[in-house]
Every structure is written in C-alpha cells, then in structure tokens.
Amino acid sequence: MTGKSQKPKILVTGCNGLLGQKVVALTRQRYWTVGADLQDESLGSVDEYLTMDISKREAVLDAVERISPVGIVNTAALTNVDACEKDRDLAWAVNVDGVRFLLEACQRISSSLIQISSDYVFDGEDGPYGEDAAANPLGFYGLTKLESERVLVGSRSPWAVVRTNVLYGWARSVRSNFVLWVRAQLAAGKYVRTAIDQYGNPTLAENLAQGILALLRRGQQGIFHIAGADYVSRWTFALMIARVFGLDQKLIAPVLSAHLSQWAPRPHWGGLRIDRAARELGISILGVQAGLNALKEQIPLEEMEVR
C-alpha cells in the first residue's frame, strides 16, 4: 500500500513557477508534495495544493502548522530584477519577509528550509564566484536575496541556500525567460540585442531541481552554488540558442549593457563556481549545449512550429 501516510511530506512554495513545477515533478517520486502559490489552482501535479501568499505571516504560520512538512522548498520570489527596483516594498515583502515567516514556521515544527538565491548578491566585478566570496549586490533584487540569506544564517532550524543564475526552461503558463524570449524573437524574424559584457552560467531548471532534491534527500546544510557548467556571455548564449533551434544567428546583435536601457544594474562578470555541488551532491551538471537540447525536447510541438 502506498500513499500519503507512507511518504514524508514537503511543501513547495511558488509551485506554479518554472522552478516550482520542476521541483514538484521530482519530489513527488519520494515525498507527499504539497504545493502553494498565489493562483486558485495548481499548474503542476502536486498531491495537495493551497493558495498562499508567503508575505502574509499568519497565513504562512497557519498553513505550515496544519501541513506539518518535514521540509520546505521556497521557490516563491519576485525575480523580475527591474520590477524589484521599481517596487521595493513588494520586493522586500516577498523576498525577505516571506522567508522570515517561512523560517519562523519551520522553527515551530522543527522543519528544514531550502531557500533559492542568486548570483546577483555579488557585484559582478570578479566572477564566477565561490560560496565564500564577499557579497556586494548592485541592485535591490540582489539586496533582497542577500537579506533572505542572512535571515537563515545562524538559524537553529536546518537550512540551505541555493544560489543559481540565468535560469531557463519551459513549463505550463510560466513567464518568459531568456531562452524562450530569444527563440520567440528570432522565430518572428526580429533582431535581438544581447549583452556582450554580462556573463553567467545558464542553468536548465530541471538540472537545478535535481540539485535541490539532492540537498533535500541528504539533509545537507549551508550555501551551495548550483548552476550550469559553462560560463558564457548573454550574446554567446543567444548564438547557441539560435543554433540549437535552427534560427538565424545574423539577427543577434552584440551590444554593451549600457546600451540596453535596463532599469536595474546588472553584474557584468557574475556567475557561480559550482565545484562544491559537483563534488557533494552526486548530480550531473549540464553545459549549455546539453541543456538546450533537453529543452528542445520539452517544448510542445505546436509551440515549436510557431514561426
């Protein structure tokens, strides 16, 4: 006999987002997975679902106490870098206060918390960065992610922070990411201006979810960098996207970040060193080519045929 009573229970917040859907797809194989997000219903295949805003303290405390999970994976966040710069109150409420409330709930029931962070906690002057590098965020998004880490450090509850960068992938009804945007622009015959001076290691969402599951299973604590194996500029990444999807690379124009009119500052040489994750988590970390090939197989045929 299988079912809820025989599986440890976990809670995945932000389960309707790209990373949330990928985490849920993996955790359900070993855990009774409860998903939570702002929408009225789940976009993925969770075992249970609840509508919850992590920035509301009482709602978080009540829900976590009722569910009583052995662990929480928090993929909920305001990740639009420019939106965080423009609406700082909302960014702080979700990215910092929400983590504080989840940790408080975990402490009440002796549960663990895995928090997702970003290479934007660094200034991008000397990347890629190791876990022990000094943080110095350039913008408000990076500041909220750094503060969310500080909420956890020193906590008496088990915790882990997963920093990642340039996350991409496909899932139901998720907002666009760099790969999907580049592909859509090129497929429509439009020029794409991409930064030649912004570097990172693009990360396939499934690959990140595999690392999160490994952390959850092993109960490892601390800060981990889980990202793609290749360190490339956004321009180089865009060229590789065009090649994999059979689109016109001549439509891709390399530009300096200063010419992109982006609202919030971006690190130039960001990205992450992934030696610890590769050594300790027992997962295969994908490079750009393998990640894009995997993504191409996931996109539904009807979307692939749109030109």
C-alpha positions as CSV (number, residue, x, y, z in Angstrom):
1,M,0.0,0.0,0.0
2,T,1.3,3.4,-1.0
3,G,0.1,6.9,-0.3
4,K,0.3,9.9,1.9
5,S,0.7,8.1,5.2
6,Q,3.9,6.3,3.9
7,K,5.7,9.3,2.4
8,P,7.3,12.2,4.2
9,K,5.6,15.4,3.4
10,I,7.2,18.5,2.0
11,L,5.9,21.9,1.0
12,V,7.0,23.6,-2.2
13,T,6.1,27.3,-2.3
14,G,5.9,29.0,-5.6
15,C,4.9,25.7,-7.1
16,N,3.3,27.2,-10.2
17,G,6.5,28.9,-11.4
18,L,9.1,27.4,-13.7
19,L,11.4,26.1,-10.9
20,G,8.5,25.2,-8.7
21,Q,6.9,22.9,-11.3
22,K,10.3,21.2,-11.9
23,V,10.9,20.7,-8.2
24,V,7.4,19.2,-7.8
25,A,7.8,16.8,-10.7
26,L,10.9,15.3,-8.9
27,T,9.9,15.4,-5.3
28,R,6.6,13.6,-5.9
29,Q,8.6,10.5,-6.6
30,R,9.8,10.4,-2.9
31,Y,7.6,12.8,-1.0
32,W,4.0,13.6,-0.4
33,T,4.2,17.0,-2.1
34,V,2.1,20.0,-1.1
35,G,2.2,22.9,-3.4
36,A,1.5,26.5,-2.6
37,D,1.2,29.6,-4.8
38,L,-0.9,32.7,-5.4
39,Q,-3.3,31.2,-8.0
40,D,-6.5,29.4,-7.3
41,E,-5.2,26.0,-8.5
42,S,-2.0,24.2,-9.2
43,L,-0.4,24.2,-12.7
44,G,1.6,21.1,-11.9
45,S,0.8,17.6,-10.5
46,V,1.0,18.2,-6.7
47,D,-0.5,15.8,-4.2
48,E,-2.2,18.7,-2.4
49,Y,-2.5,22.4,-3.2
50,L,-3.2,25.5,-1.3
51,T,-3.4,29.2,-2.2
52,M,-1.0,31.1,-0.1
53,D,0.9,34.4,-0.1
54,I,4.2,33.9,1.7
55,S,4.3,37.7,2.6
56,K,1.3,37.1,4.9
57,R,2.7,35.9,8.2
58,E,-0.4,34.4,9.8
59,A,-1.4,32.6,6.6
60,V,2.1,31.1,6.4
61,L,2.2,30.1,10.1
62,D,-1.3,28.5,10.0
63,A,-0.7,26.6,6.7
64,V,2.7,25.2,7.7
65,E,1.5,24.1,11.1
66,R,-1.5,22.4,9.6
67,I,0.6,20.7,6.8
68,S,3.5,19.9,9.1
69,P,6.1,19.1,6.4
70,V,9.5,17.7,7.1
71,G,10.9,20.3,4.8
72,I,10.0,23.4,2.8
73,V,11.5,24.4,-0.6
74,N,10.9,28.1,-1.2
75,T,10.8,28.8,-4.9
76,A,8.4,31.7,-4.4
77,A,10.0,35.1,-5.2
78,L,9.7,38.3,-7.0
79,T,12.5,37.7,-9.6
80,N,11.9,40.4,-12.1
81,V,15.0,42.5,-11.5
82,D,13.6,45.7,-12.9
83,A,10.3,45.3,-11.0
84,C,12.2,44.9,-7.8
85,E,14.0,48.1,-8.4
86,K,10.7,49.9,-9.1
87,D,8.5,48.4,-6.3
88,R,10.9,47.9,-3.4
89,D,8.2,47.4,-0.8
90,L,6.7,44.5,-2.6
91,A,10.2,43.0,-3.4
92,W,11.1,43.2,0.3
93,A,7.8,41.8,1.5
94,V,8.1,38.7,-0.8
95,N,11.8,38.1,-0.9
96,V,12.8,38.9,2.7
97,D,9.7,39.0,4.9
98,G,8.3,35.9,3.2
99,V,11.5,33.9,4.0
100,R,11.4,35.2,7.6
101,F,7.8,33.9,8.0
102,L,8.7,30.5,6.5
103,L,11.6,30.2,8.8
104,E,9.5,31.1,11.8
105,A,7.0,28.4,10.8
106,C,9.8,25.9,10.3
107,Q,11.2,26.6,13.8
108,R,7.8,25.9,15.3
109,I,7.5,22.4,13.8
110,S,11.2,21.5,13.6
111,S,11.3,21.5,9.8
112,S,14.0,22.4,7.3
113,L,14.0,25.2,4.8
114,I,15.7,25.4,1.4
115,Q,15.9,29.0,0.1
116,I,16.7,29.9,-3.6
117,S,19.1,32.8,-4.0
118,S,21.1,34.4,-6.9
119,D,24.5,35.4,-8.2
120,Y,23.0,38.9,-8.0
121,V,24.2,39.0,-4.4
122,F,27.6,39.7,-6.0
123,D,28.7,42.9,-7.8
124,G,30.0,41.1,-10.9
125,E,33.5,42.6,-10.8
126,D,35.3,39.3,-10.4
127,G,33.1,36.3,-11.2
128,P,32.4,33.5,-11.3
129,Y,32.1,33.4,-7.5
130,G,32.5,30.7,-4.9
131,E,30.2,30.2,-2.0
132,D,32.6,32.1,0.4
133,A,33.1,35.1,-1.8
134,A,32.1,38.5,-0.3
135,A,28.6,39.6,-1.3
136,N,28.1,43.2,-2.6
137,P,24.8,43.5,-4.6
138,L,24.4,46.2,-7.1
139,G,20.6,46.4,-7.2
140,F,17.6,46.0,-5.0
141,Y,16.8,42.5,-6.2
142,G,20.3,41.3,-5.2
143,L,20.0,43.1,-1.9
144,T,16.7,41.3,-1.1
145,K,18.3,37.9,-1.9
146,L,21.3,38.7,0.3
147,E,18.9,39.7,3.2
148,S,17.0,36.4,2.7
149,E,20.2,34.5,3.1
150,R,21.0,36.5,6.3
151,V,17.6,35.5,7.7
152,L,18.7,31.9,7.6
153,V,22.4,32.0,8.6
154,G,22.7,31.1,12.2
155,S,19.2,29.7,12.5
156,R,18.6,26.9,14.9
157,S,16.5,25.2,12.2
158,P,18.2,23.2,9.4
159,W,18.6,25.3,6.3
160,A,20.3,25.5,2.9
161,V,20.7,28.4,0.5
162,V,20.9,27.5,-3.2
163,R,22.3,30.3,-5.4
164,T,21.8,30.0,-9.1
165,N,21.8,32.2,-12.2
166,V,20.3,32.6,-15.8
167,L,17.6,30.1,-15.1
168,Y,15.8,28.9,-18.2
169,G,13.3,26.2,-19.2
170,W,9.7,25.5,-20.3
171,A,6.7,24.8,-18.1
172,R,2.9,25.4,-18.2
173,S,1.9,29.1,-18.2
174,V,5.2,30.5,-16.8
175,R,6.5,33.9,-17.8
176,S,9.2,34.1,-20.4
177,N,12.9,33.6,-19.7
178,F,16.0,34.5,-21.8
179,V,15.9,31.3,-23.9
180,L,12.2,31.5,-24.7
181,W,12.4,35.2,-25.4
182,V,15.4,34.9,-27.8
183,R,13.7,32.0,-29.5
184,A,10.4,33.8,-30.0
185,Q,12.1,37.0,-31.3
186,L,14.3,35.1,-33.8
187,A,11.4,32.9,-34.9
188,A,9.4,36.1,-35.7
189,G,12.3,37.5,-37.7
190,K,13.1,40.2,-35.2
191,Y,16.6,41.4,-34.2
192,V,17.8,40.5,-30.8
193,R,20.2,42.9,-29.0
194,T,22.1,41.0,-26.3
195,A,24.8,42.0,-23.8
196,I,28.3,41.0,-24.7
197,D,29.5,42.2,-21.2
198,Q,27.1,40.2,-19.0
199,Y,28.5,36.7,-18.1
200,G,27.0,33.8,-16.2
201,N,26.4,30.1,-16.3
202,P,23.0,29.4,-17.8
203,T,21.0,26.9,-15.8
204,L,18.4,24.5,-17.0
205,A,15.5,24.4,-14.5
206,E,15.4,20.6,-14.3
207,N,19.1,20.4,-13.5
208,L,18.6,22.9,-10.7
209,A,15.7,20.9,-9.4
210,Q,17.8,17.8,-9.3
211,G,20.3,19.6,-7.1
212,I,17.6,20.8,-4.8
213,L,16.2,17.3,-4.5
214,A,19.7,16.0,-3.7
215,L,20.0,18.6,-0.9
216,L,16.6,17.6,0.4
217,R,17.4,13.9,0.5
218,R,20.8,14.3,2.0
219,G,19.8,16.9,4.6
220,Q,22.9,18.9,3.7
221,Q,23.1,22.5,5.1
222,G,24.8,25.7,4.2
223,I,25.3,27.6,1.0
224,F,25.5,25.8,-2.3
225,H,26.0,27.1,-5.9
226,I,24.0,25.1,-8.4
227,A,24.2,26.4,-11.9
228,G,25.2,25.3,-15.4
229,A,28.7,24.0,-16.3
230,D,29.5,26.7,-19.0
231,Y,30.5,30.3,-18.3
232,V,29.4,32.4,-21.3
233,S,28.2,35.9,-22.2
234,R,24.5,36.5,-22.9
235,W,25.5,37.1,-26.6
236,T,27.3,33.8,-26.8
237,F,24.3,32.1,-25.2
238,A,21.9,33.7,-27.7
239,L,24.0,32.4,-30.6
240,M,23.9,28.9,-29.1
241,I,20.1,29.2,-28.7
242,A,19.8,30.1,-32.4
243,R,21.9,27.1,-33.5
244,V,20.0,24.6,-31.4
245,F,16.6,25.8,-32.6
246,G,17.7,26.3,-36.2
247,L,17.2,30.1,-36.3
248,D,19.1,33.0,-37.9
249,Q,22.2,33.9,-35.9
250,K,22.6,37.0,-38.0
251,L,19.6,38.6,-36.3
252,I,21.6,38.6,-33.0
253,A,23.5,41.9,-32.3
254,P,26.1,42.1,-29.6
255,V,25.8,45.3,-27.5
256,L,27.2,46.7,-24.3
257,S,24.9,46.6,-21.3
258,A,24.9,50.4,-21.1
259,H,23.0,50.5,-24.5
260,L,20.2,48.2,-23.4
261,S,18.4,50.8,-21.2
262,Q,17.8,48.2,-18.4
263,W,16.2,49.8,-15.3
264,A,18.2,48.0,-12.7
265,P,22.0,47.5,-12.8
266,R,23.3,44.0,-13.8
267,P,26.5,42.4,-12.7
268,H,28.9,42.1,-15.7
269,W,31.1,39.2,-14.7
270,G,28.7,37.4,-12.4
271,G,28.1,33.6,-12.4
272,L,29.0,30.9,-9.9
273,R,31.6,28.4,-9.2
274,I,29.9,25.0,-8.9
275,D,32.8,22.8,-7.6
276,R,31.1,22.0,-4.3
277,A,27.8,21.0,-5.8
278,A,29.5,18.8,-8.4
279,R,31.6,17.2,-5.7
280,E,29.0,16.7,-2.9
281,L,25.5,16.4,-4.5
282,G,26.0,13.5,-6.9
283,I,24.3,15.1,-9.8
284,S,25.4,15.6,-13.4
285,I,25.7,19.3,-14.2
286,L,24.8,20.2,-17.7
287,G,26.5,22.6,-20.1
288,V,24.7,25.0,-22.4
289,Q,24.5,22.6,-25.4
290,A,23.1,19.7,-23.4
291,G,20.7,21.9,-21.6
292,L,19.3,23.5,-24.7
293,N,19.0,20.1,-26.4
294,A,17.0,18.8,-23.4
295,L,14.8,21.9,-23.5
296,K,14.1,21.5,-27.2
297,E,12.6,18.1,-26.5
298,Q,10.3,19.5,-23.8
299,I,8.7,22.3,-25.8
300,P,5.3,21.1,-27.2
301,L,5.2,20.5,-30.9
302,E,2.6,23.1,-31.5
303,E,4.8,25.8,-30.0
304,M,7.9,24.6,-31.9
305,E,6.0,25.0,-35.1
306,V,5.2,28.7,-34.5
307,R,7.4,30.9,-36.7
